[in-house]
Amino acid sequence: METRVALIGIMVENAESVEKLNDLLHQYRSYIIGRMGVPYREKGLSIISVVLDAPMDKISSLSGKLGMLDGVSTKTIYSRRN
């Protein structure tokens, strides 16, 4: 199956959504290459970047599910290489 490398940028403004967010990331753990989180306490914001190597449908599915969480925004960018 063809895979793509992608970066999902995540902004979390509602701390109550963090548990669901982590559950989703755990479900897709086999595709995750790396993850970095930065708490921005002064703004009450968490910024997370997740790098994946996965089929397009898995990347889109995860990004969509994350973006449906309350107070969570996502943006996904893809490598031009497969």
C-alpha positions in Angstrom: 0.0 0.0 0.0 1.3 3.4 -1.0 2.1 5.8 1.9 2.8 9.5 2.2 4.7 11.4 4.8 2.6 14.1 6.4 2.7 16.6 9.3 -0.4 17.3 11.3 -0.3 20.6 13.2 -2.7 20.6 16.1 -3.8 23.6 18.3 -5.6 22.6 21.5 -7.6 25.4 23.2 -9.8 23.1 25.3 -7.9 21.0 27.8 -10.9 18.7 28.3 -10.3 17.3 24.8 -6.7 16.2 25.5 -7.7 12.7 26.7 -9.7 12.0 23.5 -6.9 13.5 21.4 -4.3 11.2 23.0 -6.7 8.2 22.5 -6.9 9.0 18.8 -3.1 9.3 18.5 -2.7 6.0 20.3 -5.1 4.3 17.8 -2.9 5.6 14.9 0.4 4.9 16.7 1.7 2.4 14.1 1.8 5.3 11.5 3.4 7.9 13.8 7.1 8.6 13.2 7.3 11.4 15.8 5.4 13.8 18.0 6.3 17.1 19.7 4.1 19.1 22.1 4.7 22.6 23.3 2.5 24.0 26.1 1.9 27.7 25.8 0.6 28.3 29.3 0.3 32.1 29.0 -2.3 31.7 26.2 -3.9 28.5 27.6 -2.9 26.7 24.4 -1.1 23.4 23.5 0.6 23.1 20.2 1.4 19.6 18.9 3.0 18.4 15.7 2.6 14.8 14.6 4.6 13.3 11.8 3.2 10.3 10.0 4.0 7.8 7.3 0.7 6.4 6.3 -1.8 5.8 3.5 -3.7 9.0 2.5 -7.0 7.7 3.9 -5.5 7.1 7.3 -3.9 10.6 7.4 -7.2 12.2 6.4 -9.2 10.1 8.8 -6.9 11.0 11.8 -6.8 14.7 10.9 -10.6 14.8 10.5 -11.3 13.1 13.8 -8.9 15.4 15.6 -10.5 18.5 14.1 -13.9 17.4 15.2 -12.8 17.5 18.9 -14.1 20.5 20.8 -11.5 23.3 20.9 -9.1 21.5 18.6 -7.9 22.8 15.2 -5.7 20.9 12.7 -3.9 21.6 9.5 -2.2 18.9 7.5 0.7 19.2 5.0 2.0 16.4 2.8 5.4 15.6 1.4 5.6 15.7 -2.3 7.5 12.4 -2.2 5.8 9.1 -1.6 
